[in-house]
Amino acid sequence: MSSSQRSGEPPRAITLRFLAEPGDVNFGGKVHGGAVMKWIDQVGYTCAAGWTGCYCVTVYLGGLHFLAPIHVGEVVELQALVIRTGRTSIDIAVDVYARDPKSTDRRRTGHCVIVFVALGANGRPSPVPQWQPRSELDRALEAYAAGVAELRKQMDTEMERHLGALGGVDRVPRGSADQLGERSGSSQRKNR
């Protein structure tokens, strides 16, 4: 149990480590961004499922920054951390690091926030255990997640406005997040 984890509380953080393999390479000789995105989703899911005790689905991935390339043969480390909970949703911050396996010096290669919704046995959104920030850093991370959520709403509104001006051509239907009752306007406020 970590020092920040209370007795009986689900684990808030998880770290996955492995070697980047030749099958992960892109045409430029570095690890493919799609492979990194897959790993990010996997560590995020592992963290979300561990916290909630439920199957979780990804409903949003935002603020993805590829900061530096990862090379084949490097140790890849992904750290996932619960930074905010809603009624049925959970926000996970993911940091990606890489290093030569012969060295302890690692470099940060990526970062993002992923939102998951917990699903019950009936396939419907299910309440998640609530997380409360305990430190200044926790409060800053929770505020960061809230800010990302607000930006997401603004981007959705702007996209709808622009698509509406085009007469609905290629209009994007409201996605699974809205169907799950987590991410749009009033349902967002109701569930948070």
DRENKOL-106818 format. One record per residue (C-alpha): residue number from 1; x negated, y, z. Coordinates in nm, 2 decimals, padded with zeros to 4 digits, always signed. Layout:
BEGIN
{seq=NUM&xx=X&yy=Y&zz=Z}
...
***
This chain:
BEGIN
{seq=1&xx=+00.00&yy=+00.00&zz=+00.00}
{seq=2&xx=-00.14&yy=+00.34&zz=-00.09}
{seq=3&xx=-00.18&yy=+00.61&zz=+00.18}
{seq=4&xx=+00.11&yy=+00.81&zz=+00.03}
{seq=5&xx=+00.34&yy=+00.52&zz=+00.02}
{seq=6&xx=+00.57&yy=+00.46&zz=+00.31}
{seq=7&xx=+00.65&yy=+00.12&zz=+00.45}
{seq=8&xx=+00.93&yy=-00.04&zz=+00.25}
{seq=9&xx=+00.91&yy=+00.22&zz=-00.03}
{seq=10&xx=+00.86&yy=+00.09&zz=-00.39}
{seq=11&xx=+00.52&yy=+00.17&zz=-00.55}
{seq=12&xx=+00.51&yy=+00.52&zz=-00.69}
{seq=13&xx=+00.20&yy=+00.47&zz=-00.91}
{seq=14&xx=+00.05&yy=+00.21&zz=-01.13}
{seq=15&xx=-00.28&yy=+00.18&zz=-01.32}
{seq=16&xx=-00.33&yy=-00.05&zz=-01.62}
{seq=17&xx=-00.69&yy=-00.11&zz=-01.75}
{seq=18&xx=-00.81&yy=-00.31&zz=-02.06}
{seq=19&xx=-01.05&yy=-00.29&zz=-02.35}
{seq=20&xx=-00.96&yy=-00.11&zz=-02.67}
{seq=21&xx=-00.98&yy=-00.39&zz=-02.94}
{seq=22&xx=-01.07&yy=-00.38&zz=-03.31}
{seq=23&xx=-00.70&yy=-00.44&zz=-03.39}
{seq=24&xx=-00.62&yy=-00.10&zz=-03.23}
{seq=25&xx=-00.84&yy=+00.10&zz=-03.48}
{seq=26&xx=-00.71&yy=+00.35&zz=-03.73}
{seq=27&xx=-00.85&yy=+00.45&zz=-04.07}
{seq=28&xx=-01.08&yy=+00.70&zz=-03.91}
{seq=29&xx=-01.25&yy=+00.43&zz=-03.69}
{seq=30&xx=-01.09&yy=+00.55&zz=-03.36}
{seq=31&xx=-00.80&yy=+00.39&zz=-03.16}
{seq=32&xx=-00.47&yy=+00.46&zz=-03.34}
{seq=33&xx=-00.24&yy=+00.72&zz=-03.18}
{seq=34&xx=+00.05&yy=+00.47&zz=-03.22}
{seq=35&xx=-00.14&yy=+00.22&zz=-03.01}
{seq=36&xx=-00.20&yy=+00.48&zz=-02.74}
{seq=37&xx=+00.18&yy=+00.57&zz=-02.75}
{seq=38&xx=+00.27&yy=+00.20&zz=-02.71}
{seq=39&xx=+00.03&yy=+00.17&zz=-02.41}
{seq=40&xx=+00.18&yy=+00.49&zz=-02.26}
{seq=41&xx=+00.53&yy=+00.34&zz=-02.29}
{seq=42&xx=+00.42&yy=+00.01&zz=-02.13}
{seq=43&xx=+00.26&yy=+00.17&zz=-01.83}
{seq=44&xx=+00.55&yy=+00.41&zz=-01.79}
{seq=45&xx=+00.80&yy=+00.12&zz=-01.80}
{seq=46&xx=+00.59&yy=-00.08&zz=-01.55}
{seq=47&xx=+00.60&yy=+00.22&zz=-01.31}
{seq=48&xx=+00.97&yy=+00.29&zz=-01.36}
{seq=49&xx=+01.08&yy=-00.07&zz=-01.32}
{seq=50&xx=+00.86&yy=-00.11&zz=-01.01}
{seq=51&xx=+01.02&yy=+00.20&zz=-00.85}
{seq=52&xx=+01.38&yy=+00.12&zz=-00.95}
{seq=53&xx=+01.38&yy=-00.26&zz=-00.93}
{seq=54&xx=+01.58&yy=-00.24&zz=-01.26}
{seq=55&xx=+01.53&yy=-00.27&zz=-01.63}
{seq=56&xx=+01.47&yy=+00.08&zz=-01.76}
{seq=57&xx=+01.49&yy=+00.23&zz=-02.11}
{seq=58&xx=+01.28&yy=+00.52&zz=-02.24}
{seq=59&xx=+01.50&yy=+00.81&zz=-02.33}
{seq=60&xx=+01.24&yy=+01.08&zz=-02.37}
{seq=61&xx=+00.87&yy=+01.13&zz=-02.41}
{seq=62&xx=+00.74&yy=+01.48&zz=-02.41}
{seq=63&xx=+00.44&yy=+01.70&zz=-02.39}
{seq=64&xx=+00.22&yy=+01.43&zz=-02.54}
{seq=65&xx=-00.14&yy=+01.56&zz=-02.58}
{seq=66&xx=-00.41&yy=+01.36&zz=-02.74}
{seq=67&xx=-00.71&yy=+01.53&zz=-02.58}
{seq=68&xx=-01.00&yy=+01.31&zz=-02.71}
{seq=69&xx=-01.04&yy=+01.00&zz=-02.92}
{seq=70&xx=-01.07&yy=+00.65&zz=-02.77}
{seq=71&xx=-01.33&yy=+00.42&zz=-02.93}
{seq=72&xx=-01.30&yy=+00.05&zz=-02.99}
{seq=73&xx=-01.47&yy=-00.13&zz=-02.71}
{seq=74&xx=-01.40&yy=+00.13&zz=-02.44}
{seq=75&xx=-01.22&yy=+00.07&zz=-02.12}
{seq=76&xx=-00.88&yy=+00.23&zz=-02.14}
{seq=77&xx=-00.71&yy=+00.33&zz=-01.81}
{seq=78&xx=-00.35&yy=+00.45&zz=-01.80}
{seq=79&xx=-00.22&yy=+00.59&zz=-01.48}
{seq=80&xx=+00.15&yy=+00.64&zz=-01.43}
{seq=81&xx=+00.31&yy=+00.83&zz=-01.14}
{seq=82&xx=+00.67&yy=+00.90&zz=-01.04}
{seq=83&xx=+00.71&yy=+01.28&zz=-01.03}
{seq=84&xx=+01.09&yy=+01.33&zz=-01.02}
{seq=85&xx=+01.41&yy=+01.13&zz=-00.99}
{seq=86&xx=+01.76&yy=+01.21&zz=-01.09}
{seq=87&xx=+02.07&yy=+01.00&zz=-01.02}
{seq=88&xx=+02.00&yy=+00.73&zz=-01.28}
{seq=89&xx=+01.68&yy=+00.87&zz=-01.43}
{seq=90&xx=+01.31&yy=+00.88&zz=-01.34}
{seq=91&xx=+01.04&yy=+01.10&zz=-01.47}
{seq=92&xx=+00.69&yy=+00.94&zz=-01.50}
{seq=93&xx=+00.37&yy=+01.14&zz=-01.56}
{seq=94&xx=+00.11&yy=+00.94&zz=-01.76}
{seq=95&xx=-00.26&yy=+01.02&zz=-01.78}
{seq=96&xx=-00.49&yy=+00.83&zz=-02.02}
{seq=97&xx=-00.86&yy=+00.79&zz=-01.97}
{seq=98&xx=-01.14&yy=+00.61&zz=-02.15}
{seq=99&xx=-01.50&yy=+00.52&zz=-02.07}
{seq=100&xx=-01.79&yy=+00.30&zz=-02.19}
{seq=101&xx=-01.76&yy=-00.03&zz=-02.00}
{seq=102&xx=-02.13&yy=+00.01&zz=-01.89}
{seq=103&xx=-02.06&yy=+00.35&zz=-01.73}
{seq=104&xx=-01.84&yy=+00.49&zz=-01.45}
{seq=105&xx=-01.80&yy=+00.82&zz=-01.62}
{seq=106&xx=-01.45&yy=+00.84&zz=-01.77}
{seq=107&xx=-01.29&yy=+01.12&zz=-01.97}
{seq=108&xx=-00.92&yy=+01.22&zz=-01.99}
{seq=109&xx=-00.80&yy=+01.14&zz=-02.34}
{seq=110&xx=-00.42&yy=+01.20&zz=-02.31}
{seq=111&xx=-00.13&yy=+01.31&zz=-02.10}
{seq=112&xx=+00.26&yy=+01.31&zz=-02.12}
{seq=113&xx=+00.58&yy=+01.28&zz=-01.93}
{seq=114&xx=+00.83&yy=+01.00&zz=-02.00}
{seq=115&xx=+01.19&yy=+00.99&zz=-01.88}
{seq=116&xx=+01.35&yy=+00.65&zz=-01.82}
{seq=117&xx=+01.71&yy=+00.56&zz=-01.73}
{seq=118&xx=+01.76&yy=+00.25&zz=-01.51}
{seq=119&xx=+02.02&yy=+00.01&zz=-01.63}
{seq=120&xx=+02.22&yy=-00.23&zz=-01.41}
{seq=121&xx=+02.31&yy=-00.59&zz=-01.50}
{seq=122&xx=+02.61&yy=-00.46&zz=-01.70}
{seq=123&xx=+02.38&yy=-00.25&zz=-01.92}
{seq=124&xx=+02.52&yy=+00.08&zz=-01.78}
{seq=125&xx=+02.31&yy=+00.35&zz=-01.60}
{seq=126&xx=+02.23&yy=+00.25&zz=-01.24}
{seq=127&xx=+02.14&yy=+00.48&zz=-00.95}
{seq=128&xx=+01.76&yy=+00.49&zz=-00.87}
{seq=129&xx=+01.59&yy=+00.52&zz=-00.54}
{seq=130&xx=+01.53&yy=+00.88&zz=-00.47}
{seq=131&xx=+01.17&yy=+01.02&zz=-00.45}
{seq=132&xx=+01.10&yy=+01.32&zz=-00.24}
{seq=133&xx=+00.78&yy=+01.53&zz=-00.28}
{seq=134&xx=+00.56&yy=+01.53&zz=+00.03}
{seq=135&xx=+00.27&yy=+01.76&zz=-00.06}
{seq=136&xx=+00.20&yy=+02.08&zz=-00.26}
{seq=137&xx=+00.08&yy=+01.87&zz=-00.55}
{seq=138&xx=+00.40&yy=+01.66&zz=-00.54}
{seq=139&xx=+00.61&yy=+01.97&zz=-00.55}
{seq=140&xx=+00.40&yy=+02.11&zz=-00.84}
{seq=141&xx=+00.45&yy=+01.79&zz=-01.03}
{seq=142&xx=+00.82&yy=+01.78&zz=-00.97}
{seq=143&xx=+00.84&yy=+02.15&zz=-01.09}
{seq=144&xx=+00.64&yy=+02.05&zz=-01.40}
{seq=145&xx=+00.89&yy=+01.77&zz=-01.47}
{seq=146&xx=+01.18&yy=+02.01&zz=-01.42}
{seq=147&xx=+01.01&yy=+02.26&zz=-01.66}
{seq=148&xx=+00.96&yy=+01.99&zz=-01.92}
{seq=149&xx=+01.33&yy=+01.90&zz=-01.89}
{seq=150&xx=+01.44&yy=+02.27&zz=-01.94}
{seq=151&xx=+01.21&yy=+02.29&zz=-02.25}
{seq=152&xx=+01.37&yy=+01.97&zz=-02.38}
{seq=153&xx=+01.72&yy=+02.13&zz=-02.35}
{seq=154&xx=+01.60&yy=+02.44&zz=-02.52}
{seq=155&xx=+01.45&yy=+02.24&zz=-02.81}
{seq=156&xx=+01.77&yy=+02.03&zz=-02.85}
{seq=157&xx=+01.98&yy=+02.35&zz=-02.86}
{seq=158&xx=+01.75&yy=+02.51&zz=-03.11}
{seq=159&xx=+01.75&yy=+02.20&zz=-03.33}
{seq=160&xx=+02.13&yy=+02.18&zz=-03.32}
{seq=161&xx=+02.16&yy=+02.55&zz=-03.41}
{seq=162&xx=+01.93&yy=+02.51&zz=-03.71}
{seq=163&xx=+02.10&yy=+02.20&zz=-03.83}
{seq=164&xx=+02.44&yy=+02.36&zz=-03.79}
{seq=165&xx=+02.32&yy=+02.65&zz=-04.01}
{seq=166&xx=+02.24&yy=+02.39&zz=-04.28}
{seq=167&xx=+02.60&yy=+02.26&zz=-04.26}
{seq=168&xx=+02.51&yy=+01.95&zz=-04.08}
{seq=169&xx=+02.29&yy=+01.81&zz=-04.35}
{seq=170&xx=+02.08&yy=+01.53&zz=-04.19}
{seq=171&xx=+02.24&yy=+01.63&zz=-03.86}
{seq=172&xx=+02.10&yy=+01.42&zz=-03.59}
{seq=173&xx=+02.37&yy=+01.25&zz=-03.39}
{seq=174&xx=+02.35&yy=+01.27&zz=-03.01}
{seq=175&xx=+02.12&yy=+00.98&zz=-02.91}
{seq=176&xx=+02.11&yy=+00.71&zz=-02.66}
{seq=177&xx=+02.02&yy=+00.95&zz=-02.38}
{seq=178&xx=+02.36&yy=+01.12&zz=-02.41}
{seq=179&xx=+02.53&yy=+00.79&zz=-02.44}
{seq=180&xx=+02.37&yy=+00.69&zz=-02.12}
{seq=181&xx=+02.51&yy=+01.00&zz=-01.96}
{seq=182&xx=+02.17&yy=+01.15&zz=-01.85}
{seq=183&xx=+02.04&yy=+01.41&zz=-02.08}
{seq=184&xx=+02.28&yy=+01.67&zz=-02.22}
{seq=185&xx=+02.42&yy=+01.99&zz=-02.07}
{seq=186&xx=+02.69&yy=+01.91&zz=-01.81}
{seq=187&xx=+02.60&yy=+01.54&zz=-01.78}
{seq=188&xx=+02.24&yy=+01.65&zz=-01.70}
{seq=189&xx=+02.35&yy=+01.88&zz=-01.42}
{seq=190&xx=+02.60&yy=+01.62&zz=-01.29}
{seq=191&xx=+02.34&yy=+01.34&zz=-01.28}
{seq=192&xx=+02.04&yy=+01.54&zz=-01.14}
***
